[in-house]
């Protein structure tokens, strides 16, 4: 299993737009065989940091999702929405392998 963590710097004045973007992606990750663990929006502390966590069964399954998402009409729509509303300032993606009990 591989878990992707995405740390976003968002425009706090566009948190609502970012939440709309996040809701677009949850079913899209699942459409490509991933398990989405949710988006986490600012609450206390920094008002411009958000996160997303999702897992795939393997690194190759994750890479296949990344490749297919660039050609999928629904994914393209989500990418275009984020670009149009300009809610994401920057993001960092990291991959982890979980240690489970």
C-alpha positions in Angstrom: 0.0 0.0 0.0 1.1 3.6 -0.7 -0.5 6.6 0.8 -0.2 10.0 -0.8 -0.2 13.1 1.3 -0.8 16.4 -0.4 -0.2 19.6 1.6 -1.8 22.6 0.0 -1.2 26.3 0.6 -4.6 27.8 -0.2 -6.0 31.3 -0.5 -8.0 31.6 2.8 -10.5 33.9 1.1 -11.3 31.1 -1.3 -11.6 28.2 1.2 -15.1 27.6 0.0 -13.9 27.2 -3.6 -11.1 24.9 -2.4 -13.7 22.7 -0.5 -15.7 22.5 -3.7 -12.5 21.3 -5.5 -11.8 18.8 -2.8 -15.3 17.3 -3.1 -14.7 16.8 -6.8 -11.6 14.7 -6.2 -12.8 12.3 -3.6 -14.9 10.2 -6.0 -12.3 10.6 -8.8 -9.6 9.0 -6.7 -12.0 6.2 -5.9 -13.0 5.9 -9.6 -9.4 4.9 -10.3 -9.2 2.3 -7.5 -7.9 4.4 -4.7 -9.2 4.9 -1.2 -9.7 8.5 -0.2 -9.2 9.3 3.5 -10.5 12.9 3.1 -9.4 16.5 2.8 -8.6 18.4 5.9 -9.3 22.1 5.8 -8.0 24.8 8.2 -9.6 25.0 11.6 -7.3 26.3 14.3 -3.9 27.6 13.6 -2.8 28.5 10.1 -5.7 29.5 7.9 -4.1 28.7 4.6 -2.9 25.1 5.0 -5.1 22.1 3.9 -4.3 18.5 3.4 -5.5 15.4 1.5 -4.7 11.8 2.2 -5.5 8.9 -0.1 -4.1 5.4 -0.7 -3.5 2.9 -3.6 -2.6 -0.7 -3.3 0.8 -0.1 -4.8 3.1 2.5 -6.3 2.3 1.3 -9.8 -1.4 1.6 -9.2 -0.9 5.2 -8.0 1.3 6.0 -11.0 -1.5 4.5 -13.3 -4.0 6.8 -11.6 -1.8 9.8 -12.1 -1.4 9.0 -15.8 -5.1 8.3 -16.4 -6.2 11.4 -14.5 -4.5 13.6 -17.0 -6.8 12.3 -19.8 -10.0 11.8 -17.8 -12.7 14.4 -18.6 -13.9 14.7 -15.0 -10.4 15.1 -13.7 -9.6 17.7 -16.3 -12.8 19.6 -15.2 -11.5 19.6 -11.6 -8.1 20.8 -12.7 -9.7 23.6 -14.7 -12.0 24.6 -11.9 -9.1 25.0 -9.5 -7.2 27.1 -12.1 -10.3 29.2 -12.8 -11.1 30.1 -9.2 -7.4 30.3 -8.2 -7.9 28.8 -4.8 -4.5 26.9 -4.6 -1.4 28.9 -4.1 1.0 25.8 -4.1 1.1 22.2 -3.1 3.5 19.5 -2.1 3.0 15.8 -2.7 4.7 13.1 -0.6 4.3 9.3 -0.7 4.3 7.1 2.4 4.2 3.4 3.1 2.1 2.7 6.2 3.2 0.5 9.1 0.1 -1.2 10.3 -0.5 -3.2 13.5 
